[in-house]
Amino acid sequence: MLTSIAISGCGEQQNRSVVRYSQPQVCEFADTLAALDSAQPDPKQMRFLNETWRSLDREDRFRPDEKRVAAERMQALNYYLAQDTLQLLDKVLGITAETYEEIEALRRFSSNPKEMKVPDSMIRNYRNAVQACCADAVSRNATALLRADKESGLYAVGRRAYFMQRDVNALLDSELTFADYRQKIAAAAAKLPPAPELQLSADWVTCRN
C-alpha cells in the first residue's frame, strides 16, 4: 500500500518542523517600526505606521500572536504621538490667538462690532496658516488616538485633536475663552502617563531572508 509518510534510512519517520512565515506586508511593517528612533520617534513615521497597522488589521494580515505584539507596540508608540498632538495644538492655539487679536483690533474701530464681518482675506490667511502648520497632522493623529480606551489619556488628547476645528471657531467667535481652552488641553495632558520605553525590534515576526 502506498503511503505519503516519509521513511528515514533506519526505518523511523523523518520529522520536519513547519515554519510559518509572516506575511510580507507584516514583515515590512515590523522593519519600519524597528527603524524608528526609540528615544524620539518621527511623528510622520508614527502617523504612517498607525495607518499601516489599521490597514493590516482590517485585511487580517496578522497571526493572532503577531497582532497582540503589534497592538502593544503601537499603543506604546502612541504615547509619543499624543505628545506630538499636544505640541501641534499649541501651535494652532498660537496662530488662533494672533488672528483673534487682529479681529479684535478691527472690532475696536467698527461702528457695530457685534455685526462686523471679518474680512475674507483674514479668514483665508488663518486657514492657510493652520493648514500649513498642523491641520492634516492633527486630523491623522486624532484618528489614531481615538482608537484607545475611552478612559485613557490617549483618548482624551485624541478628542481634543478631533474637535480642534470646532474649538478654534468658538475661540474666534468669543464663544470660548482662551483660558478655558488652555484648561481643556491641560486636563487632557494631565491624563497622560509618562511615555513608556519603546520596544521596537522585529523579533516578533518570522520573515524570509
TORKOL-4160 file (C-alpha; in steps of 0.2 Angstrom, whole numbers, padded with zeros to 4 digits, m for minus):
209
<pt num="1" X="0000" Y="0000" Z="0000"/>
<pt num="2" X="0007" Y="0017" Z="m0005"/>
<pt num="3" X="0009" Y="0030" Z="0009"/>
<pt num="4" X="0013" Y="0048" Z="0010"/>
<pt num="5" X="0024" Y="0046" Z="0026"/>
<pt num="6" X="0042" Y="0049" Z="0023"/>
<pt num="7" X="0053" Y="0035" Z="0030"/>
<pt num="8" X="0071" Y="0038" Z="0035"/>
<pt num="9" X="0085" Y="0026" Z="0031"/>
<pt num="10" X="0084" Y="0017" Z="0048"/>
<pt num="11" X="0065" Y="0014" Z="0047"/>
<pt num="12" X="0059" Y="0029" Z="0058"/>
<pt num="13" X="0048" Y="0043" Z="0052"/>
<pt num="14" X="0058" Y="0059" Z="0047"/>
<pt num="15" X="0051" Y="0073" Z="0057"/>
<pt num="16" X="0052" Y="0091" Z="0050"/>
<pt num="17" X="0046" Y="0106" Z="0058"/>
<pt num="18" X="0035" Y="0118" Z="0048"/>
<pt num="19" X="0040" Y="0136" Z="0048"/>
<pt num="20" X="0025" Y="0148" Z="0047"/>
<pt num="21" X="0032" Y="0164" Z="0039"/>
<pt num="22" X="0024" Y="0181" Z="0042"/>
<pt num="23" X="0016" Y="0189" Z="0028"/>
<pt num="24" X="0027" Y="0201" Z="0018"/>
<pt num="25" X="0017" Y="0216" Z="0022"/>
<pt num="26" X="0018" Y="0212" Z="0041"/>
<pt num="27" X="0037" Y="0210" Z="0039"/>
<pt num="28" X="0038" Y="0227" Z="0030"/>
<pt num="29" X="0028" Y="0235" Z="0044"/>
<pt num="30" X="0039" Y="0227" Z="0058"/>
<pt num="31" X="0055" Y="0233" Z="0049"/>
<pt num="32" X="0048" Y="0251" Z="0048"/>
<pt num="33" X="0044" Y="0250" Z="0066"/>
<pt num="34" X="0061" Y="0244" Z="0071"/>
<pt num="35" X="0069" Y="0258" Z="0061"/>
<pt num="36" X="0062" Y="0271" Z="0072"/>
<pt num="37" X="0072" Y="0281" Z="0084"/>
<pt num="38" X="0066" Y="0274" Z="0101"/>
<pt num="39" X="0071" Y="0290" Z="0110"/>
<pt num="40" X="0062" Y="0302" Z="0098"/>
<pt num="41" X="0052" Y="0294" Z="0085"/>
<pt num="42" X="0047" Y="0304" Z="0070"/>
<pt num="43" X="0029" Y="0310" Z="0070"/>
<pt num="44" X="0027" Y="0307" Z="0051"/>
<pt num="45" X="0033" Y="0289" Z="0053"/>
<pt num="46" X="0021" Y="0287" Z="0068"/>
<pt num="47" X="0006" Y="0293" Z="0058"/>
<pt num="48" X="0011" Y="0281" Z="0043"/>
<pt num="49" X="0013" Y="0266" Z="0055"/>
<pt num="50" X="m0004" Y="0269" Z="0063"/>
<pt num="51" X="m0012" Y="0270" Z="0046"/>
<pt num="52" X="m0002" Y="0254" Z="0040"/>
<pt num="53" X="m0007" Y="0245" Z="0056"/>
<pt num="54" X="m0025" Y="0249" Z="0054"/>
<pt num="55" X="m0024" Y="0243" Z="0035"/>
<pt num="56" X="m0015" Y="0226" Z="0040"/>
<pt num="57" X="m0028" Y="0223" Z="0054"/>
<pt num="58" X="m0043" Y="0226" Z="0043"/>
<pt num="59" X="m0036" Y="0214" Z="0030"/>
<pt num="60" X="m0032" Y="0201" Z="0043"/>
<pt num="61" X="m0014" Y="0200" Z="0039"/>
<pt num="62" X="m0008" Y="0197" Z="0057"/>
<pt num="63" X="m0007" Y="0180" Z="0065"/>
<pt num="64" X="m0015" Y="0181" Z="0082"/>
<pt num="65" X="0002" Y="0181" Z="0091"/>
<pt num="66" X="0008" Y="0195" Z="0080"/>
<pt num="67" X="m0007" Y="0205" Z="0082"/>
<pt num="68" X="m0006" Y="0205" Z="0101"/>
<pt num="69" X="0013" Y="0211" Z="0100"/>
<pt num="70" X="0009" Y="0224" Z="0086"/>
<pt num="71" X="m0005" Y="0231" Z="0096"/>
<pt num="72" X="0005" Y="0233" Z="0112"/>
<pt num="73" X="0019" Y="0241" Z="0102"/>
<pt num="74" X="0008" Y="0253" Z="0093"/>
<pt num="75" X="m0001" Y="0258" Z="0109"/>
<pt num="76" X="0016" Y="0262" Z="0117"/>
<pt num="77" X="0021" Y="0272" Z="0102"/>
<pt num="78" X="0005" Y="0282" Z="0103"/>
<pt num="79" X="0010" Y="0290" Z="0119"/>
<pt num="80" X="0023" Y="0299" Z="0109"/>
<pt num="81" X="0010" Y="0303" Z="0096"/>
<pt num="82" X="0000" Y="0311" Z="0109"/>
<pt num="83" X="0014" Y="0322" Z="0115"/>
<pt num="84" X="0016" Y="0327" Z="0096"/>
<pt num="85" X="m0003" Y="0331" Z="0096"/>
<pt num="86" X="m0001" Y="0342" Z="0111"/>
<pt num="87" X="0013" Y="0352" Z="0103"/>
<pt num="88" X="0003" Y="0354" Z="0087"/>
<pt num="89" X="m0012" Y="0360" Z="0096"/>
<pt num="90" X="m0001" Y="0373" Z="0105"/>
<pt num="91" X="0005" Y="0379" Z="0088"/>
<pt num="92" X="m0013" Y="0381" Z="0082"/>
<pt num="93" X="m0018" Y="0390" Z="0098"/>
<pt num="94" X="m0004" Y="0402" Z="0094"/>
<pt num="95" X="m0010" Y="0406" Z="0077"/>
<pt num="96" X="m0028" Y="0407" Z="0083"/>
<pt num="97" X="m0023" Y="0420" Z="0096"/>
<pt num="98" X="m0014" Y="0431" Z="0083"/>
<pt num="99" X="m0029" Y="0430" Z="0072"/>
<pt num="100" X="m0041" Y="0434" Z="0086"/>
<pt num="101" X="m0031" Y="0450" Z="0091"/>
<pt num="102" X="m0031" Y="0456" Z="0073"/>
<pt num="103" X="m0050" Y="0453" Z="0073"/>
<pt num="104" X="m0052" Y="0462" Z="0089"/>
<pt num="105" X="m0042" Y="0477" Z="0083"/>
<pt num="106" X="m0054" Y="0479" Z="0068"/>
<pt num="107" X="m0069" Y="0477" Z="0080"/>
<pt num="108" X="m0062" Y="0492" Z="0091"/>
<pt num="109" X="m0064" Y="0503" Z="0076"/>
<pt num="110" X="m0080" Y="0496" Z="0070"/>
<pt num="111" X="m0096" Y="0506" Z="0072"/>
<pt num="112" X="m0106" Y="0490" Z="0075"/>
<pt num="113" X="m0093" Y="0477" Z="0082"/>
<pt num="114" X="m0106" Y="0463" Z="0085"/>
<pt num="115" X="m0111" Y="0464" Z="0067"/>
<pt num="116" X="m0094" Y="0467" Z="0059"/>
<pt num="117" X="m0090" Y="0455" Z="0045"/>
<pt num="118" X="m0072" Y="0448" Z="0047"/>
<pt num="119" X="m0063" Y="0451" Z="0030"/>
<pt num="120" X="m0062" Y="0435" Z="0019"/>
<pt num="121" X="m0044" Y="0438" Z="0017"/>
<pt num="122" X="m0041" Y="0437" Z="0035"/>
<pt num="123" X="m0051" Y="0421" Z="0036"/>
<pt num="124" X="m0041" Y="0414" Z="0021"/>
<pt num="125" X="m0024" Y="0418" Z="0029"/>
<pt num="126" X="m0029" Y="0410" Z="0045"/>
<pt num="127" X="m0035" Y="0394" Z="0037"/>
<pt num="128" X="m0019" Y="0393" Z="0026"/>
<pt num="129" X="m0008" Y="0396" Z="0041"/>
<pt num="130" X="m0017" Y="0382" Z="0051"/>
<pt num="131" X="m0016" Y="0370" Z="0036"/>
<pt num="132" X="0002" Y="0373" Z="0033"/>
<pt num="133" X="0006" Y="0371" Z="0051"/>
<pt num="134" X="m0004" Y="0357" Z="0058"/>
<pt num="135" X="m0022" Y="0353" Z="0051"/>
<pt num="136" X="m0018" Y="0337" Z="0042"/>
<pt num="137" X="m0006" Y="0330" Z="0055"/>
<pt num="138" X="m0019" Y="0334" Z="0069"/>
<pt num="139" X="m0033" Y="0325" Z="0060"/>
<pt num="140" X="m0022" Y="0310" Z="0057"/>
<pt num="141" X="m0016" Y="0310" Z="0075"/>
<pt num="142" X="m0034" Y="0311" Z="0081"/>
<pt num="143" X="m0039" Y="0296" Z="0070"/>
<pt num="144" X="m0025" Y="0285" Z="0079"/>
<pt num="145" X="m0028" Y="0291" Z="0096"/>
<pt num="146" X="m0047" Y="0289" Z="0097"/>
<pt num="147" X="m0045" Y="0270" Z="0095"/>
<pt num="148" X="m0038" Y="0270" Z="0113"/>
<pt num="149" X="m0049" Y="0266" Z="0128"/>
<pt num="150" X="m0061" Y="0280" Z="0131"/>
<pt num="151" X="m0055" Y="0282" Z="0149"/>
<pt num="152" X="m0037" Y="0284" Z="0144"/>
<pt num="153" X="m0026" Y="0299" Z="0141"/>
<pt num="154" X="m0023" Y="0294" Z="0123"/>
<pt num="155" X="m0041" Y="0296" Z="0120"/>
<pt num="156" X="m0043" Y="0312" Z="0130"/>
<pt num="157" X="m0029" Y="0320" Z="0119"/>
<pt num="158" X="m0037" Y="0312" Z="0103"/>
<pt num="159" X="m0053" Y="0320" Z="0107"/>
<pt num="160" X="m0046" Y="0337" Z="0109"/>
<pt num="161" X="m0037" Y="0335" Z="0092"/>
<pt num="162" X="m0054" Y="0329" Z="0084"/>
<pt num="163" X="m0063" Y="0344" Z="0090"/>
<pt num="164" X="m0049" Y="0356" Z="0085"/>
<pt num="165" X="m0059" Y="0365" Z="0071"/>
<pt num="166" X="m0074" Y="0367" Z="0082"/>
<pt num="167" X="m0064" Y="0374" Z="0096"/>
<pt num="168" X="m0054" Y="0387" Z="0086"/>
<pt num="169" X="m0070" Y="0393" Z="0078"/>
<pt num="170" X="m0078" Y="0395" Z="0096"/>
<pt num="171" X="m0062" Y="0405" Z="0101"/>
<pt num="172" X="m0063" Y="0417" Z="0086"/>
<pt num="173" X="m0081" Y="0420" Z="0089"/>
<pt num="174" X="m0078" Y="0423" Z="0108"/>
<pt num="175" X="m0089" Y="0409" Z="0112"/>
<pt num="176" X="m0074" Y="0400" Z="0121"/>
<pt num="177" X="m0061" Y="0410" Z="0131"/>
<pt num="178" X="m0043" Y="0406" Z="0128"/>
<pt num="179" X="m0041" Y="0402" Z="0146"/>
<pt num="180" X="m0054" Y="0389" Z="0146"/>
<pt num="181" X="m0047" Y="0381" Z="0131"/>
<pt num="182" X="m0030" Y="0380" Z="0138"/>
<pt num="183" X="m0038" Y="0372" Z="0153"/>
<pt num="184" X="m0046" Y="0359" Z="0142"/>
<pt num="185" X="m0029" Y="0355" Z="0134"/>
<pt num="186" X="m0021" Y="0354" Z="0151"/>
<pt num="187" X="m0034" Y="0342" Z="0158"/>
<pt num="188" X="m0031" Y="0330" Z="0143"/>
<pt num="189" X="m0012" Y="0332" Z="0145"/>
<pt num="190" X="m0013" Y="0328" Z="0164"/>
<pt num="191" X="m0021" Y="0311" Z="0160"/>
<pt num="192" X="m0006" Y="0305" Z="0150"/>
<pt num="193" X="0006" Y="0295" Z="0160"/>
<pt num="194" X="0025" Y="0296" Z="0155"/>
<pt num="195" X="0029" Y="0289" Z="0138"/>
<pt num="196" X="0035" Y="0271" Z="0140"/>
<pt num="197" X="0051" Y="0264" Z="0134"/>
<pt num="198" X="0049" Y="0258" Z="0117"/>
<pt num="199" X="0052" Y="0240" Z="0111"/>
<pt num="200" X="0054" Y="0241" Z="0093"/>
<pt num="201" X="0064" Y="0226" Z="0087"/>
<pt num="202" X="0057" Y="0215" Z="0074"/>
<pt num="203" X="0059" Y="0199" Z="0084"/>
<pt num="204" X="0040" Y="0196" Z="0084"/>
<pt num="205" X="0039" Y="0191" Z="0066"/>
<pt num="206" X="0047" Y="0177" Z="0056"/>
<pt num="207" X="0052" Y="0183" Z="0039"/>
<pt num="208" X="0061" Y="0176" Z="0024"/>
<pt num="209" X="0078" Y="0182" Z="0021"/>
